Amino acid sequence: MPRRRAAERPGFAARVSVRVRAGGRGEEGDGDRAFITELGRRCVMTSVASARPAPPAMVRLAFDRLCEIVESQSHVTLIAQRNGERVGFLLFLDQLPDEVTTLPQGFVAYMAVEPDHRGVGVGAALLAAAEGEARRRGLPYMALMVTEENEAARKLYHRSGYRTERRLLCKRL
Ligand SMILES: CC(C)(COP(=O)(O)OP(=O)(O)OC[C@H]1O[C@@H](n2cnc3c(N)ncnc32)[C@H](O)[C@@H]1OP(=O)(O)O)[C@@H](O)C(=O)NCCC(=O)NCCS
């Protein structure tokens, strides 16, 4: 059996046993959507920067809208499990070319890990699995947006090899 590169092996970076599976498939996929909605709504305030404060209710609504947009396009849903329990998810678009170069890419719309399961590699395992799926689809890049003050996410992405490509600027008027 050919050896796969470490980054293609779901869960390679985890310090605990993590299973990453495709979401929404078969019996075990029942409840994935509800899990994503609930965890995403609970976590999404980490994406709000001090440069543009917003009320939590509005941000949660924006997360619901993001999920609808993702679902209306070609996308991949990944669910991370520990001991059979869902502990994280990642959603990425697989047919959204880069707007500057038009090169194909995977674009991470959102990912989140249950607070009690953070810092042990679940996020890294989800990201590695997403990259594996993107490679299988022949996508040469993976891209995403991250809020400047979201230190945990920035650290994860940096350690996983992501580098700043562009900056989103904002000024209060
Ligand atoms: C970002 C997030 C997905 C990371 O998940 P995770 O499972 O903790 O990630 P990992 O365990 O793989 O950790 C990756 C690195 O980040 C570090 N890290 C985790 N939590 C951290 C924190 N609160 N502050 C700083 N670094 C942190 C880990 O220590 C690890 O570094 P290490 O390997 O040097 O120890 C998680 O914090 C989360 O769900 N945040 C809320 C939602 C969110 O912000 N999503 C990203 C939207 S862009």
The ligand as an SDF file (V2000), in Angstrom:
LIG
                    3D

 48 50  0  0  0  0  0  0  0  0999 V2000
   -9.0580   27.6080   16.4640 C   0  0  0  0  0  0  0  0  0  0  0  0
   -9.4560   26.2510   16.9920 C   0  0  0  0  0  0  0  0  0  0  0  0
  -10.2990   25.5310   15.9330 C   0  0  0  0  0  0  0  0  0  0  0  0
   -8.1890   25.4350   17.2860 C   0  0  0  0  0  0  0  0  0  0  0  0
   -8.5660   24.1170   17.6200 O   0  0  0  0  0  0  0  0  0  0  0  0
   -7.6430   23.2070   18.5490 P   0  0  0  0  0  0  0  0  0  0  0  0
   -8.2200   21.8440   18.5170 O   0  0  0  0  0  0  0  0  0  0  0  0
   -7.4300   23.8210   19.8730 O   0  0  0  0  0  0  0  0  0  0  0  0
   -6.2960   23.2210   17.7310 O   0  0  0  0  0  0  0  0  0  0  0  0
   -5.0310   22.3550   18.0700 P   0  0  0  0  0  0  0  0  0  0  0  0
   -5.1920   21.6220   19.3570 O   0  0  0  0  0  0  0  0  0  0  0  0
   -4.7330   21.5600   16.8570 O   0  0  0  0  0  0  0  0  0  0  0  0
   -3.9810   23.4700   18.3880 O   0  0  0  0  0  0  0  0  0  0  0  0
   -3.2040   24.1230   17.4400 C   0  0  0  0  0  0  0  0  0  0  0  0
   -2.2620   25.0300   18.1690 C   0  0  0  0  0  0  0  0  0  0  0  0
   -2.9670   26.1190   18.7450 O   0  0  0  0  0  0  0  0  0  0  0  0
   -2.6700   26.1880   20.1370 C   0  0  0  0  0  0  0  0  0  0  0  0
   -3.7940   26.7230   20.8570 N   0  0  0  0  0  0  0  0  0  0  0  0
   -4.9540   26.0810   21.1290 C   0  0  0  0  0  0  0  0  0  0  0  0
   -5.7500   26.9170   21.8440 N   0  0  0  0  0  0  0  0  0  0  0  0
   -5.0570   28.0770   22.0090 C   0  0  0  0  0  0  0  0  0  0  0  0
   -5.3250   29.3320   22.6340 C   0  0  0  0  0  0  0  0  0  0  0  0
   -6.4910   29.5330   23.2800 N   0  0  0  0  0  0  0  0  0  0  0  0
   -4.4040   30.3280   22.5720 N   0  0  0  0  0  0  0  0  0  0  0  0
   -3.2470   30.1410   21.9320 C   0  0  0  0  0  0  0  0  0  0  0  0
   -2.9280   28.9790   21.3160 N   0  0  0  0  0  0  0  0  0  0  0  0
   -3.8200   27.9610   21.3610 C   0  0  0  0  0  0  0  0  0  0  0  0
   -2.3550   24.8080   20.5430 C   0  0  0  0  0  0  0  0  0  0  0  0
   -1.5730   24.8090   21.7180 O   0  0  0  0  0  0  0  0  0  0  0  0
   -1.5990   24.3130   19.3330 C   0  0  0  0  0  0  0  0  0  0  0  0
   -0.2740   24.7290   19.3520 O   0  0  0  0  0  0  0  0  0  0  0  0
    0.8370   23.6830   19.7890 P   0  0  0  0  0  0  0  0  0  0  0  0
    0.7070   22.5330   18.8350 O   0  0  0  0  0  0  0  0  0  0  0  0
    2.0630   24.4930   19.6270 O   0  0  0  0  0  0  0  0  0  0  0  0
    0.5230   23.3200   21.1980 O   0  0  0  0  0  0  0  0  0  0  0  0
  -10.2400   26.3690   18.3210 C   0  0  0  0  0  0  0  0  0  0  0  0
   -9.5330   27.1910   19.1990 O   0  0  0  0  0  0  0  0  0  0  0  0
  -11.6550   26.9130   18.1520 C   0  0  0  0  0  0  0  0  0  0  0  0
  -12.5870   26.1590   17.9130 O   0  0  0  0  0  0  0  0  0  0  0  0
  -11.8210   28.2190   18.2950 N   0  0  0  0  0  0  0  0  0  0  0  0
  -13.1550   28.8500   18.1930 C   0  0  0  0  0  0  0  0  0  0  0  0
  -13.6260   28.8830   16.7520 C   0  0  0  0  0  0  0  0  0  0  0  0
  -12.6450   29.5840   15.8650 C   0  0  0  0  0  0  0  0  0  0  0  0
  -12.0700   30.6000   16.2330 O   0  0  0  0  0  0  0  0  0  0  0  0
  -12.4910   29.0380   14.6510 N   0  0  0  0  0  0  0  0  0  0  0  0
  -11.5860   29.5730   13.6700 C   0  0  0  0  0  0  0  0  0  0  0  0
  -12.3030   30.5330   12.8070 C   0  0  0  0  0  0  0  0  0  0  0  0
  -11.1600   31.2460   11.6230 S   0  0  0  0  0  0  0  0  0  0  0  0
  1  2  1  0
  2  3  1  0
  2  4  1  0
  2 36  1  0
  4  5  1  0
  5  6  1  0
  6  7  2  0
  6  8  1  0
  6  9  1  0
  9 10  1  0
 10 11  2  0
 10 12  1  0
 10 13  1  0
 13 14  1  0
 14 15  1  0
 15 16  1  0
 15 30  1  0
 16 17  1  0
 17 18  1  0
 17 28  1  0
 18 19  1  0
 18 27  1  0
 19 20  2  0
 20 21  1  0
 21 22  1  0
 21 27  2  0
 22 23  1  0
 22 24  2  0
 24 25  1  0
 25 26  2  0
 26 27  1  0
 28 29  1  0
 28 30  1  0
 30 31  1  0
 31 32  1  0
 32 33  2  0
 32 34  1  0
 32 35  1  0
 36 37  1  0
 36 38  1  0
 38 39  2  0
 38 40  1  0
 40 41  1  0
 41 42  1  0
 42 43  1  0
 43 44  2  0
 43 45  1  0
 45 46  1  0
 46 47  1  0
 47 48  1  0
M  END
$$$$
